[in-house]
Amino acid sequence: MNADNIKENIDIQEAELQEDALLNVNASPHMHAKDSVSRIMWTVVATLVPATIFGIIHFGLQALLVVLLGVVSAIGFEAIMQKARGRKITINDGSAALTGLLLAMCLPPTVPPFVPIVGSFIAIVIAKHSMGGLGHNIFNPAHIGRAALLVSWPILMTKWSTITTAVDVVASATPLNILKNGNYDQLISTYGSKRNLYEALFFGTRNGSIGETCTILLLLGGAFLIYKKYIDWIVPVCMISTVGVLTFVFGPSGFFTGDPIFHMMAGGVILGAFFMATDMVTSPITSKGRVIFAVGAGCITVLIRLIGGYPEGVCYSLLLMNAVTPLIDQLVRPKLFGRRIKQHVRAAR
């Protein structure tokens, strides 16, 4: 090998290194399409608006106050943190508004005004910007905010008896609370019949958090996001199915005696499966990883509901699965079917 060939190989290698240096990898979400992050965020907000409006009509003006405080305070804390960090203020991208709205939708309408403000502070300042901002957080900010509020003020976060609803509905407790503190027969007798219970869950004429009561509106919003390909159908289908199968198998009167339809519609399963488990930043990248993530979230939800002290387990199940998302991504990395090995100089030698 003469000197000219060696020099040519070295030049080729340097050109390839310069080409690789132009490939900048930023934090997720990675969207190789015409849709921007801002467009996606505001679309998700729009799909949540019908369920939010229903919650406000159902629970009254106090619910409207909670929603407004959650959204406005989240946007405010976003602007403050970006200003303090010397970053461009991007509150118009919709990410902070979505976090504040999701947090408010997970809150009871009876909470005092300071609760959604504190929750937004925890979600935006601690869970999001302390980790680097949008795309760097490993936990869903809205659920971090809700989990912190639930630990700090458990009575306020589980208080339902003073709700005055606009619809004739049981106002004493949520269906999951009734089931946790009693039994399945008591739950059915409270609503009169199983059909009445299903109708209350499906159409939202029940107690619960502001945005989780109306199953049909949440399903329509989630279906639209799947149609737009903003979320992967694998996650909600696997998570909801896992909850249904396990609650049917481990029923209150022995194996295969449970009510899967009730558990799939009760609590925050639908809201969490479609709008939080599908978060592009905190969920796995690959389809196999998403299946593991969704099934794990469903299993933990059922475990908390049936054995744990809380009547609901969606929030903590998603946070626990957020924590293992990096491990899931490592375990299910796609195989490399080929790679370019740079051996020009080595071959020349």
Buried (B, 14 or more C-beta within 10 A) or exposed (E): EEEEEBEEBEEEBEEEEEEEEEEEEEEBBEEEEEEEBEBBBBBBBEBBEBBBBBBBBBBBEBBBBBBBBBBBBBBBBBBBBBEEEEEEEBBEBBBBBBBBBBBBBBBBBBBBEEBBBBBBBBBBBBBBBEBEBBBEBBBBBBBBBBBBBBEEBEEBBBBBEEBEBEBEBBBEBBBBBBBBEEEBEEBBEBBEEBEBBBBBBBBBBBBBBBBBBBBBBBBEBBBBBBEBEBBBBBBBBBBBBBBBBBBBBBBBEEEEEBBBBBBBBBBBBBBBBBBBBBBBBBBBBBEBBBBBBBBBBBBBBBBBBBEBEBBBBBBBBBBBBBEBBEEBBEEBEEEEEEEEEBEBEEEBE
